[in-house]
Amino acid sequence: MIPLSREEKEVRQAARDFARGEFPGRALEADRSESFDQSLWRAAAELGFVGIHLPEEYGGGGFGFTGLCLVSEEFWRVDPGLGQAVLSTTFGAEMIWLYGSEEQRRTFLPPLCRGEAVIACAITEPEAGSDAAAARTRAVLDGGEWVINGAKIFTTNGTLARWILTVCLTEPEVEDRHARHSIILVPAETPGFAAAKLKGKLGIRASDTAELSFKDVRLPAGNLIGQRGQGFNQVMGFLNHTRIHIGAQGVGLAQGCLDRSLAHVKSRKQFSRRLAQFQAIQFKLAEMATRLEAARSLVYGVARDIDAGRMDHCRVAMAKWFAARTAVEAADQALQMHGGYGYMDEYDVQRFYRDAKILEIYEGTTEIEKNIIAQGLISGRIRDWAG
């Protein structure tokens, strides 16, 4: 484990206390209703957990991505669905922080950190998932205004957000397909914009996911975030920062599975012996704990590097992929150790099992992360870090 400062240890303990005190009584109902009590998000914001990674000058906690990982791990350890619902309310704030103007930062970031507004980042389209450069939602300048037409899908917070950062095709004639898009901020109340909640997800059901449509949505030219034609590169830079948060989610989920598995096998008996006495069970626990510790070390090492300004997108991909796989395997083994009980929704591991899979899909699939790592090896970007 990466050494933590006194303040970081206090953040971790506060997040642990909050999650353990607030999540258990709400988790099952949130999963069943596919929604969450927004007073929980506001309470988390009052305690400084929402936007904890953003600079203090914009209303954040100033703890960087290490701080965000600490909170994410503790929240997901107790319940992934609620952890995602609460902390994803700022997903997109990083885009404004990294690429927005100073006026945009001071206008949009403080309300997010105070729990007064939710933001969304609309990237994925029905025909453009992992290939973000294929996005077809079109924005055309007309008399000093952007006119947007198109559709997005699988947008986190789509029906809750006050503002939606939207990847739009603005330079269709440019030969370089990675220089054709721009990011435009769309207020949810703008005429022509609509959001429809998607239901029936496998996991993280407490978190809002939506399909969006844009029909002649007109917005001021000043709603552009960053540079025109640089939207794809901005999305990649944004994801290189936020993917480490997904790694921490995986660590938290895996730790939650280990916690519940240990408690179960110590109390449950089969053949007149506690499950914990069987070597097959002991092997499962040992493997789970070892992979978890390896994932945790990788995630926090990368988070430290990001906070220090040392961005290595290959190591980010390693952390995200490995922590996600660790979580999926931990959930599988946890359910196996619980047997039939784990198959019932009254037991947390059933929910954790369903929640885990999204970690290998959103913000870069397992295949995309492995491509990034392999390309780094082949190109020579990944060298001997030990030397």
N, C-alpha and C positions, 0 to 999 in steps of 0.2 A: 504494500500500500504506500502511495506517495505521502510523505510527511505533511501534516496539516498545521496551519497556524492556530493559535488560540481562537481567533475570530472565526476561522473556518470550522473548527470543532464545535463552536457554539451554534453556528448556522446549521450544521448537520444535526445536532441534538434538538434544536428548535423544530426543524423540519420533521424529524422522527416523532417528536411529541405531538405535533399538529396532526400528522397523518394517522398516527395510532389513536388519537383522541377523536378525530372527526370522520374518518373514512369507513371504519367497519360497519357502523349502523346504517350507512347510506349505500354501500357498494352494490349489494345484490339488487336493490330496487332500481338503482341507476342503470344497471345492466339490463334489467327487465323492461324498463320504460324507455330505454335508449335516450336518456336525457340526464341532466344533473341539476342539483339545486345551486343556482348561481350565487346564493349567499355564501357558499363555500369558497367560491373564487374570490369574492370581495373580502372575506375574512383572511384568506391567504395573502391578498394584496396589502391589507392593513398591516400584516406582520412582515411584509417586505419580501415575500417569496416570489411574487410576480414581477418579472423584470429584474431579478436579483443580479443578473449578469450585465445589465446595461450601466453606462456611466452615471454617477451620482448627479452630474450637472443636468441630466435629462430625466431625473426622477428615479433612476435605477438604484440598485444596491451597491454597485461598484465592485462586486465580487468576481466578475469575469465568468468565463465558461467553467472554471473549476467550481465556483459557487453554484452555478446552474446544475452541474452534474451531481453535486452533493444533494441538492434538494430533489432533483429528479429521481435519484437512486432511492431515497427514503420514501418518496411518494409512491413510486412503482413497487416498492417492496411490500407496501400495505395493500394497494389496489391500483393496477395499471390503468383501468378505465378512468377513474377519478383523477389519477395523477396526470394523465394526458389531457383530460378536460380542463383542469385548472391551469396547468402550465403552458398549454398550447395557445392560450388567449393572447400571447405576445408573438406567436409565430408569424413572422413578417416584419416585426420591429427591427430585426437585424438588418434587413434590406435598407430601411430608412437610415439607420445608424451608420452603415457602411457607405452608402451611396447617395443619400439625400442631402439637400442643402441644409445649412444651419437653421434656416427658418423652418424647414420641414421637420427637422429633429425636435426643435423646441415646441412646435405645434402638436405633433402627433405622439411623441414618445411619453411625455408625462402622464396624459390620461390613461395610457395603457398600463403604466406602472402603478397608478393609483387604483386600478380596478374600475375605472369609469367607462372604459371602451374596450372592445375586442377587435383584433385585426385578423385578416385572412390573406393568404398568398395563393393566388389562382394560377397554377402552372399547367397542370395536366388537362388534356383534352381527350375526347373519345378516340381520336386517331393519333394522339401524341402523348404517350406515357413517358417511358424512359428516354425517348428522343425528343427532348424539349425544343430542339431547333426546328421541329416539324409543326409547331403550334400555328394554327391558322386564324385564330381570332384576330380580326383586322382593326387597326386604328388608322384613320385618315385625317389629316389636318384640313379643316374647312373654316376659313374665315377666323383663324386664331383659336379654333376649338378642335379637340379630338372628337371624332365620331367613331364609336366602337360597335362592331357587330361580331357575334360569334358565340361560342359556348365553352364552358369548362366543366370538369367533372372531378369527383373525389376531392373537393376543396374542404379542408378542415376549417370549421367555424363559419362556413358559408352562410348559414341562416342567422348567425349571431353577430357577425362582424358589423361594425360601423363603417369600416374602410376595407376595401379589397384591393390589394396590390395585384395587378393583372398583367400577365405577359402577353403582349400584343405584337402582331406582325405590322411593322411600320415602314420597312424598307424592302419590299418584295422584289425589287429590281436588282438588288445587290447580289453579286455573284457568290460571295462568301456567305454560306447559310448560317454561320455563327455571328453575322453582323446585320441581321435583318429585323431583330426584335427590340422592343423597348418595354419598360415597366411604367405603367400608368396607374395612379391611385384613383379608385372609383368609390365615392361615398355611396353607401347602400341605398340612400333615399333618392338617388338620381333616377329620373324617369327613364324607362326602358330597361332597367336592370331588374332581374328577378332571381330568387334563390329557392330551390326546392330541396327539402331534407331527404337524404337517402336513408332508408331503413333496412333492417335485415342483415347488418354486417355480422361477420363471424365473431369479431372481438372489438375491444375498446368501444363498446356501445354507448358509454356515457358521453363520449366525445362526439360533437356535431360534425357531420360530413354532408356535403351538399353538391347538387348540380346547379350550375349558374348559366344564365342566358343574358346576352347583351343585344338589344335591338335599338339601333340608332341612339346609343347612349352618348350624350354630348357633354364634354368636360373642358375646362380651360386648359390651354397649352401648358400652363404652369403646374399641372398635376403630373407631369413627367417626373419620374424619380431617376436621378442619375443622368447618364448620357444617352441621347437618342442613338439607336442602333447597337447599343452595348448591353441590351437586356439579357442575352444568353450568358455572356461572361459574368454579369452581375448575379444571375441565378446560380451559376457554378460557384462563385465566391461566397455567396450567401449559404449555400448548402455545405461548403467546406467548413463553415463555422458551426452550423446547426446539427450536422450529422454526429458530432461528438455527443450531443445531447441524447441522440438515439442510442448511442453506446451505453450511456449511463442508465437509460431506461432498461436496457437489456440486463445490465448488472443488477439493478434493483429487482427486476422480475425473477432473475435466477436466485437471488438471495432470499426472496420471499418464498420461492419453491423449496429451497433448502430448509428454511425455518419451519415450514409446515410439515415437511417430510420428517425432519428430526422429531418433532413433537408427536407425530402419528406413530412412527415405528417404535418409539420408546413406550407408548401406552398400549398399542394394539398387540394382541396375542394370536398366534396360530400354532397348532400342534403343541400346546401347553408351554410355548416359549414366546417371549416378546420378539417382534419382528427385528428389532435392533440386534438381536443375538445371531441372526443368520448371516453367514458370510456374504451371500449374494446381495443382501441389502447393504451391508457394510461397504462392499465394493462400489455400489451405486452412489452412496453418500460420499465416499472418498473421491471418486471421479468428478462428481458434481462440484464439490468444494474446491478442487484443484483447478478445474476449468474456470470457475467463478473468480478465483484469486488472480489467475492469469489475465482474464478479461478486465478486471478492475484495475490492475496495474497498467495495462495498455491504455485504457480509456483515460485515466487520470494523468498519465504521462503525456498523452497528446493534448489534453485540456490545458495542462501547464504550459506546453509549448505554444499553443494558440494564444494564451494570455500574455506570453512573453514576446509575441510578434513573430514566432517561428512557425509559419504555416507550411506544413508538408502534407499535401492532399493525399499522397499515397499512404501515409501513416494514419490519417483520418479514416481512409477507406478500410484499412486493416482493423482499426478499433471498432468501427461500425459493424463490419461483417462478422468479426469474431465474437463480439458481445451479443449480437443478434442470434447467431448460431448457438452460443452458449445458453441463451435464454430458452430457445426452442427445445434444446436437448434436456435442459433442466425441467421444463414443464412436462415433457414426455415422461421422464423418469419419476417425477413427483406423482403424476397421475397413476403410473404403474404401481408405485409403492402403496398408494391409497386403495388400489383395487376398485371394487364396485362403488365404494363410498366416493372416490374421486370422480366418478361419472355423474354424480348428482350435483345440481346447482347450489345446494346448500353448503357444499364444500368449496372453498376458495380455489383449489387447484383446477377444478373444471373450468373456471373462468380464466385463470392464468394460462391454461393450455390454449384456450381460444385467443386470448389477447396476444400471446407471444408471436404468432405468425406475422403480424403486421410489421414487426421489426425487420423482417427480411424483405419487405416490400417498399414501404414508404421512405421518402428522401434518398432513394437510390437502392435498387434491388441488389440482392446478393451477387447476381451476375455482373451488374454494373460495377460494384465495388471490386470484384475480382479482376475485371477488365482494367480498372485504374491501377491496381497493384501490379498486374502483369506488364502493362505498358511502362510502368515505372522501372521495372526490372530490365526489360528489353532495351529501353532508351538509355539506361545508365543513371536515371535519376535516383534510384534506390541503390545506395552503396553500402559499405560496411559501417553500420552505425556504431559498432563496438570499437572501431579503430579510428 
